[in-house]
């Protein structure tokens, strides 16, 4: 029997339909993922399922004694003195039984006519308390808090002393301790580091009975969810399977939708042409009959394309090596956090930095950007290097200025028309460009920060949690823009799907050192260039020195040209783009080869005068 069912449900605010036509049944064991752009009604759907909000039309039916636990994005005021106490206090059923047991214990110390009944009730309450896990609640609360990154020290602190991210973890812990029939989770991975996300994923797979999950974490959606609900353009559609299956089915459905619409349009045009030609002639009766049938025809709505931001990242010419590190150690106030291996960051490199929250990943980016001095060693920019940093906290945005003013302040020589064009592509058209940044949502602030990068011609991007606040369509646009970007990228992210899609090399902060963990292989493609024609990757090839012969450069150019041609062949094959990750991988490596080829030609031209002498 379904725990909950929705029949033709719609949610409306004023004159706006958020979504409509939702038919859904949640059976025991279902794990439902909810996806869609910001503002499409994902949080409203969770409020609807929790019973906090009622549908504008349609019906929501729930099982009689359905117990629902809801993690909203806003946190309530804490009621306990410590974090551990707050987590345990979330089990109000156990708290009531514990209070009753204490009251009965006191009553039983005073003999009276009700002692036998009190003793019977004490046994019943004690059995219920034990059955609900009351005696091991503290151990489970400590385990859940610890799994989400709140250790013994944080558990002993007052909830009022926690950071915003720590409060979010505490609230998630409280929800996971509930013995609920249905868990409703709204962006549970916000403020979690990679270890906590992986712990949460395992916990949900092992312990969550039935859940509905709103998330921008595509890996979590893929591994945890059995069905996906997409909210887009006022429509709600259900897809079977995880995230990858949803992508495939969505493409197939939209293709069928477009073909059906096109076939109907052809039919309508044919009928209207017949009616125009014969409405006043001998076939007028047939024309009127066709008009009647046409008037009764249920029209297939025209397929709408999802409105996504458009981001283009430009890169100024630079040397092949954009930045190098020598004996580098990062930290603050001369306190070393970790050492960095000597590394040359080349054009086309995509380096991901992983590690727990507070391990110093952001500090490394600030050090590479020149905003923090190294504790030891040095950072050496390459010739014509232009390094630009993206801040996850939007610290470089002026909250009291408008969106347009932020771009013009950051690029004083730019024309307002160009800034407006960039903002329009990032979904800040017209009056939206004149909004104060302070009044924007987190996702909108992220798009402003990315717009500033779109105005740049930096050749080395340092990105600190760039997918935070971005919905999935915007994350995909960012991945595509980075795949086309010919410069170097060093990024910090807890988004596993994003890292796997973008990074060519992954480092992790561990034990006071930055350690290379893996260099992920490129996604499989139908055809790979042969080893004989593949040029060495930029990060492993030696930078040509002034003494390099033109012949060596010419050989490298020839190899790169062959590799470029091979990738062009793959990009021309429809099979390459049947899997989104594969297509992006091929496109990304193609852009890297193009950038290497441009740099090789520039080196060849630079060597020309000395050769002729």
C-alpha positions in Angstrom: 0.0 0.0 0.0 1.3 3.5 -0.9 2.5 5.6 2.0 1.5 8.7 0.1 -0.1 9.5 -3.3 -0.5 12.7 -5.3 -3.3 12.9 -7.9 -3.1 15.6 -10.6 -1.5 18.0 -8.0 -0.7 21.6 -8.8 0.9 24.4 -6.8 0.2 28.0 -7.6 1.2 31.3 -6.1 -0.9 34.3 -7.1 -1.2 34.1 -10.9 1.8 31.8 -11.3 1.6 28.1 -11.7 4.7 26.6 -10.1 4.0 23.1 -11.4 1.0 21.1 -12.3 -0.1 17.6 -13.3 1.8 15.7 -10.7 0.7 12.0 -10.3 2.9 10.2 -7.9 2.8 7.2 -5.5 5.4 6.7 -2.8 5.6 3.1 -1.8 7.7 1.7 1.2 11.3 1.6 0.2 11.0 4.3 -2.5 13.9 6.8 -2.8 12.7 9.7 -4.8 15.0 12.5 -6.1 13.6 15.9 -7.1 15.5 18.0 -9.7 14.9 21.3 -11.5 16.2 24.8 -11.8 16.0 27.2 -8.9 12.5 28.5 -8.5 10.7 25.6 -10.1 9.1 24.5 -6.9 11.3 21.8 -5.4 11.0 23.0 -1.8 7.3 23.6 -2.3 6.9 19.9 -3.3 8.6 18.8 0.0 6.3 21.2 2.0 3.3 19.6 0.1 4.4 16.1 0.9 5.0 17.0 4.6 1.5 18.4 4.9 2.7 21.9 5.7 1.3 23.2 2.4 -1.9 22.2 0.6 -2.2 21.7 -3.1 -3.8 24.4 -5.2 -5.6 21.7 -7.1 -5.5 17.9 -7.0 -5.4 15.6 -4.0 -2.7 14.3 -1.6 -3.6 11.2 0.3 -1.5 9.9 3.2 -1.5 6.6 5.2 -3.4 7.1 8.4 -0.5 7.1 10.9 2.3 8.2 8.5 5.2 9.7 10.4 7.1 12.2 8.3 10.5 13.9 9.2 11.3 17.0 7.2 14.6 18.8 6.8 13.8 22.3 5.6 16.4 24.8 4.5 15.7 27.0 7.6 16.8 25.8 11.0 14.6 26.1 14.1 15.7 27.6 17.4 17.7 25.0 19.5 16.1 23.8 22.8 19.1 22.0 24.5 22.3 23.3 26.1 24.6 21.1 24.0 24.8 19.8 20.5 24.5 16.2 21.7 21.5 17.1 23.9 19.9 18.9 20.9 20.3 15.8 18.8 18.8 13.6 21.4 16.0 16.0 22.2 14.8 15.6 18.6 13.3 12.2 19.7 10.4 13.8 21.5 8.7 10.3 21.7 11.6 9.0 23.8 11.8 12.2 25.8 8.1 11.8 26.8 8.7 8.1 27.8 11.8 9.1 29.7 9.9 11.7 31.6 7.1 9.3 32.3 9.5 6.7 33.6 11.1 9.2 35.9 7.7 10.3 37.2 6.6 6.6 37.8 9.9 5.8 39.6 9.2 8.7 42.0 5.6 7.5 42.5 6.7 4.0 43.2 8.8 5.1 46.1 5.6 6.1 47.9 3.4 3.1 48.6 -0.3 3.6 47.8 -3.4 2.0 46.4 -2.2 2.7 42.8 1.2 1.1 43.2 0.3 -2.1 41.3 -1.2 -0.2 38.3 1.8 2.2 38.3 4.2 -0.8 38.3 2.3 -2.3 35.4 2.5 1.0 33.5 6.2 1.3 34.4 6.9 -2.1 32.8 4.9 -1.1 29.6 6.7 2.3 29.3 10.1 0.7 29.9 9.4 -1.9 27.2 8.3 0.8 24.8 11.4 2.9 25.6 13.7 -0.1 25.0 11.9 -1.1 21.8 12.3 2.4 20.4 16.0 2.4 21.1 16.0 4.7 24.1 18.9 3.1 25.9 21.2 3.4 23.0 20.0 6.8 21.7 23.1 8.6 23.0 25.4 6.2 21.3 23.5 6.5 18.0 23.4 10.3 18.3 27.2 10.4 18.8 27.7 8.2 15.8 25.4 10.2 13.5 26.9 13.5 14.6 30.4 12.2 14.2 29.6 10.8 10.8 28.6 14.2 9.7 31.7 15.8 11.0 30.7 17.0 14.5 33.1 15.3 16.8 33.2 15.1 20.6 34.4 18.7 21.0 31.6 20.1 18.9 29.0 17.8 20.5 29.8 19.3 24.0 29.4 22.9 22.7 26.3 25.0 22.8 24.3 25.0 19.5 24.5 28.8 19.6 28.3 28.6 19.2 28.1 26.6 15.9 28.8 28.1 12.5 26.0 28.1 9.9 27.4 24.9 8.3 27.7 23.1 11.6 24.1 24.0 12.5 23.0 22.5 9.2 24.9 19.3 10.1 23.2 19.2 13.5 19.8 19.6 12.0 20.5 16.8 9.6 21.7 14.6 12.5 18.4 15.3 14.3 16.4 14.2 11.2 18.4 11.0 10.7 17.8 9.9 14.3 14.0 9.9 13.7 12.1 6.6 13.4 10.1 8.2 10.5 8.2 6.4 7.8 9.2 9.1 5.3 12.2 11.4 5.2 12.0 14.6 3.3 15.5 16.1 2.7 16.0 19.6 1.2 19.7 20.0 0.0 21.2 17.8 2.7 24.7 18.0 1.3 25.0 21.7 1.8 28.0 22.6 4.0 29.2 18.9 4.1 32.7 17.9 3.1 33.4 14.9 0.9 33.8 12.4 3.9 30.5 13.6 5.4 28.7 13.3 2.0 29.9 9.8 1.5 28.9 8.9 5.1 25.4 10.3 4.5 25.1 8.4 1.2 26.0 5.1 2.9 23.6 5.9 5.8 20.7 6.6 3.6 21.3 3.4 1.6 21.4 1.3 4.7 19.0 3.0 7.1 16.5 5.3 5.4 13.1 3.4 4.8 11.5 5.8 2.3 12.8 9.2 1.3 12.2 12.2 -1.0 15.4 14.1 -1.7 16.0 17.5 -3.2 19.6 17.8 -4.2 22.1 19.4 -6.7 24.5 16.6 -5.9 24.2 14.4 -9.0 26.3 11.6 -7.6 24.1 11.3 -4.6 21.0 11.3 -6.8 22.6 8.5 -9.0 23.5 6.2 -6.1 20.6 6.7 -3.7 17.5 7.4 -5.7 15.2 4.8 -7.5 13.1 7.5 -9.2 13.5 11.1 -10.3 10.9 13.8 -10.4 11.8 16.7 -12.7 10.1 20.1 -12.2 10.6 22.3 -15.3 8.5 24.9 -17.1 5.5 24.3 -14.9 5.4 20.6 -15.6 6.1 17.7 -13.2 7.3 14.4 -14.7 8.4 11.2 -13.0 11.3 9.0 -14.4 12.3 5.5 -13.3 15.8 4.8 -12.1 18.7 7.0 -10.9 20.1 10.2 -12.3 21.8 8.7 -15.4 18.7 6.8 -16.3 16.7 10.0 -15.9 19.0 11.9 -18.3 18.6 9.2 -21.0 14.8 9.0 -20.5 14.4 12.8 -20.6 16.2 13.0 -23.9 14.1 10.3 -25.4 10.8 11.8 -24.1 11.7 15.3 -25.4 12.6 13.8 -28.8 9.2 12.0 -28.9 7.4 15.1 -27.7 9.0 17.2 -30.5 8.3 14.6 -33.1 4.7 14.4 -32.0 4.3 18.1 -32.0 5.9 18.5 -35.4 3.6 15.7 -36.8 0.5 17.4 -35.4 1.6 20.8 -36.8 2.0 19.2 -40.2 -1.5 17.7 -39.9 -3.0 21.1 -38.8 -1.3 23.0 -41.6 -2.5 20.4 -44.1 -6.1 20.7 -42.8 -6.1 24.5 -42.7 -4.8 24.6 -46.2 -7.6 22.3 -47.4 -10.2 24.5 -45.5 -8.9 27.7 -47.1 -9.0 26.2 -50.6 -12.4 24.6 -50.5 -14.5 26.5 -47.9 -16.5 28.4 -50.6 -16.5 25.7 -53.3 -18.1 22.4 -54.1 -16.3 20.8 -51.1 -17.4 23.4 -48.6 -19.3 20.8 -46.6 -16.1 18.7 -46.3 -14.2 21.8 -45.4 -16.6 22.7 -42.6 -16.4 19.1 -41.3 -12.6 19.3 -41.2 -12.9 22.6 -39.4 -15.1 21.1 -36.8 -12.7 18.2 -36.2 -9.8 20.7 -36.1 -11.6 22.8 -33.5 -12.0 19.7 -31.3 -8.4 18.5 -31.7 -6.5 18.4 -28.4 -3.3 20.4 -29.2 0.1 19.1 -28.2 1.9 22.0 -26.5 5.0 23.2 -28.3 8.2 21.8 -26.7 10.0 24.4 -24.6 13.7 24.4 -24.2 15.0 24.9 -20.7 16.3 28.4 -20.3 19.9 28.0 -19.1 22.6 30.5 -18.5 25.3 30.8 -21.2 28.9 31.2 -20.0 32.0 31.7 -22.1 35.4 31.9 -20.4 38.1 33.7 -22.4 41.9 33.2 -21.9 44.6 35.6 -22.8 47.8 34.0 -24.5 50.4 32.8 -22.0 53.4 30.6 -21.7 52.7 26.9 -21.5 53.5 26.9 -17.8 51.1 29.3 -16.1 52.3 29.0 -12.5 54.8 26.9 -10.6 55.3 26.0 -7.0 58.7 25.5 -5.3 59.0 24.0 -1.8 55.6 25.6 -1.0 53.9 25.3 2.4 50.5 27.0 3.0 49.1 28.4 6.2 48.0 31.5 8.1 49.8 33.6 10.5 52.9 31.6 9.8 51.2 28.4 11.0 51.8 25.7 8.4 48.7 23.7 7.4 50.2 21.5 4.7 53.1 21.3 2.2 52.6 21.3 -1.5 54.7 19.2 -3.9 56.6 21.0 -6.6 54.3 21.3 -9.5 54.1 23.2 -12.8 50.5 24.1 -13.7 50.2 24.1 -17.5 47.6 25.4 -19.9 44.8 22.8 -20.1 45.4 21.4 -16.7 42.3 20.8 -14.5 43.5 20.2 -11.0 41.1 19.4 -8.2 41.9 19.8 -4.5 40.0 17.7 -2.0 40.1 17.5 1.8 38.0 18.0 5.0 36.5 21.3 5.8 39.1 23.5 7.6 42.1 21.6 6.1 43.3 24.7 4.2 42.1 24.2 0.7 40.9 27.8 0.3 44.2 28.9 1.9 46.0 27.2 -0.9 44.0 29.1 -3.5 44.6 32.4 -1.8 48.3 31.6 -1.7 48.4 30.7 -5.5 46.5 34.0 -6.2 49.0 36.0 -4.2 46.5 37.1 -1.6 48.3 35.2 1.2 52.1 34.9 1.6 53.5 31.3 1.7 54.6 30.0 5.1 57.6 28.5 3.1 58.7 28.4 -0.5 57.3 30.4 -3.3 54.7 30.6 -6.1 56.1 31.6 -9.5 53.7 32.9 -12.1 54.6 32.1 -15.7 55.1 34.7 -18.5 51.9 36.7 -19.1 50.0 34.8 -16.4 46.7 36.3 -15.5 45.3 34.6 -12.4 41.7 35.1 -11.2 40.0 33.6 -8.1 36.4 32.7 -7.6 35.4 33.0 -3.9 32.8 30.6 -2.5 31.6 33.2 0.0 31.3 36.0 -2.7 33.6 38.1 -0.6 34.7 40.1 -3.7 31.1 41.1 -4.5 29.9 44.5 -3.4 26.5 43.6 -1.9 25.3 47.3 -1.9 26.0 47.8 -5.6 23.8 46.5 -8.4 24.6 43.5 -10.5 25.6 45.7 -13.5 27.7 48.0 -11.2 29.6 45.0 -9.9 30.8 44.0 -13.4 31.6 47.6 -14.4 33.5 48.2 -11.1 35.5 45.1 -11.6 36.2 46.0 -15.3 36.3 49.8 -15.4 37.4 49.9 -19.0 34.5 47.9 -20.3 31.5 49.3 -22.0 28.1 48.9 -20.3 26.7 47.3 -23.5 29.2 44.5 -23.2 28.5 44.0 -19.5 24.8 43.9 -20.2 25.4 41.3 -23.0 27.3 39.1 -20.6 24.6 39.5 -17.9 21.8 38.8 -20.3 23.5 35.5 -21.2 23.6 34.7 -17.4 19.9 35.4 -17.1 20.1 39.0 -15.7 18.2 40.7 -18.5 16.6 44.2 -18.3 15.7 45.3 -14.8 17.3 42.2 -13.2 20.7 43.7 -14.0 19.8 46.7 -11.8 19.0 44.5 -8.7 21.1 45.0 -5.6 23.4 42.0 -5.1 22.3 41.9 -1.4 18.8 41.1 -2.5 19.7 38.1 -4.6 19.5 34.4 -3.8 22.7 32.3 -3.4 22.3 30.9 -6.9 21.9 34.4 -8.3 25.0 35.7 -6.5 26.9 32.7 -7.9 25.9 33.7 -11.4 27.0 37.3 -10.8 30.5 36.0 -9.7 30.7 33.8 -12.8 29.6 36.7 -15.0 32.7 38.6 -13.7 34.8 35.7 -14.9 33.0 35.9 -18.2 34.3 39.5 -18.6 37.9 38.4 -17.9 40.6 37.1 -20.1 42.4 35.3 -17.2 44.5 32.2 -18.2 44.5 30.6 -14.8 41.3 30.2 -12.8 41.2 29.3 -9.1 37.7 28.2 -8.3 36.6 27.7 -4.6 33.5 25.5 -4.5 32.1 26.9 -7.8 29.0 24.6 -7.8 27.7 25.7 -4.4 24.3 27.4 -4.9 24.1 26.4 -8.6 21.2 24.3 -9.8 22.0 21.3 -11.9 21.5 23.0 -15.3 23.9 25.8 -14.3 26.4 23.2 -13.1 26.3 21.6 -16.5 26.8 24.9 -18.2 29.9 25.6 -16.0 31.3 22.2 -16.8 30.9 22.9 -20.5 32.5 26.3 -20.2 35.5 24.8 -18.4 35.8 22.1 -21.0 36.2 24.9 -23.7 38.5 27.1 -21.6 42.0 26.8 -23.0 43.7 28.0 -19.8 44.5 26.3 -16.5 42.1 25.5 -13.7 42.7 24.7 -10.1 39.5 24.0 -8.2 38.3 23.1 -4.7 35.1 21.1 -4.6 33.1 18.5 -2.7 31.0 17.8 -5.7 32.1 14.4 -6.8 30.2 14.4 -10.1 31.7 17.8 -11.0 35.3 16.7 -10.1 35.0 13.6 -12.1 33.6 15.5 -15.1 36.2 18.3 -15.0 39.4 17.3 -13.3 42.4 15.7 -15.0 44.4 15.4 -11.7 43.2 15.1 -8.1 45.1 16.0 -5.0 44.0 15.5 -1.4 45.1 17.2 1.9 46.2 14.5 4.2 48.5 14.4 7.2 50.0 17.8 6.6 50.7 17.2 2.9 49.0 17.7 -0.4 49.1 14.2 -2.0 48.2 13.3 -5.6 45.4 10.7 -5.4 44.6 9.8 -8.9 44.7 11.1 -12.5 41.3 10.0 -13.7 41.3 8.3 -17.2 39.4 10.2 -19.8 35.9 8.9 -20.6 35.9 6.0 -23.1 35.2 7.1 -26.7 34.5 5.1 -29.8 37.9 5.9 -31.3 41.0 7.0 -29.5 44.0 8.5 -31.3 46.8 6.0 -31.6 49.7 6.1 -29.2 52.0 7.0 -32.1 50.0 10.2 -32.8 49.3 11.3 -29.3 51.3 14.2 -28.0 52.5 14.2 -24.4 50.0 15.8 -22.0 50.8 19.4 -21.1 51.5 18.6 -17.5 54.1 16.0 -18.4 55.9 17.6 -21.3 58.9 19.8 -20.8 58.4 23.5 -21.6 60.3 24.4 -24.8 63.4 26.5 -23.9 64.9 29.2 -26.0 67.5 26.7 -27.1 64.9 24.3 -28.5 65.3 23.8 -32.2 62.6 24.7 -34.6 62.6 21.1 -35.7 61.5 19.9 -32.3 58.7 22.4 -32.3 57.7 21.5 -35.8 57.5 17.8 -34.8 55.3 18.7 -31.8 53.1 20.8 -34.0 52.7 17.9 -36.4 51.7 15.5 -33.6 49.2 18.0 -32.2 47.7 18.6 -35.6 47.2 14.8 -36.0 45.7 14.6 -32.5 43.4 17.6 -33.2 42.2 15.9 -36.4 41.5 12.7 -34.6 39.4 14.5 -32.0 37.5 16.4 -34.7 36.6 13.0 -36.2 35.2 11.9 -32.8 33.2 15.1 -32.4 31.6 14.6 -35.8 30.3 11.2 -34.7 26.8 11.3 -33.1 27.8 8.3 -31.0 30.2 10.5 -29.0 27.4 12.5 -27.5 25.0 9.7 -26.6 26.6 9.7 -23.1 26.9 13.4 -21.8 30.1 12.7 -19.8 31.8 11.1 -22.9 30.9 14.1 -25.1 32.1 16.6 -22.5 35.3 14.6 -22.1 36.1 14.6 -25.8 35.2 18.2 -26.2 37.4 19.2 -23.1 40.4 17.3 -24.4 39.9 18.8 -27.9 40.0 22.3 -26.4 43.2 21.4 -24.5 44.9 20.2 -27.7 43.8 23.4 -29.5 45.3 25.4 -26.8 48.6 23.4 -26.9 48.7 23.8 -30.6 48.3 27.6 -30.3 51.1 27.7 -27.8 53.3 25.6 -30.0 52.8 27.9 -33.0 53.6 30.9 -30.7 56.8 29.2 -29.6 57.7 28.4 -33.3 57.2 32.1 -34.3 59.2 33.3 -31.3 62.2 31.1 -32.3 62.1 32.3 -36.0 64.3 35.4 -35.7 67.1 33.6 -33.8 67.0 30.8 -36.3 67.4 33.1 -39.3 70.4 34.8 -37.8 
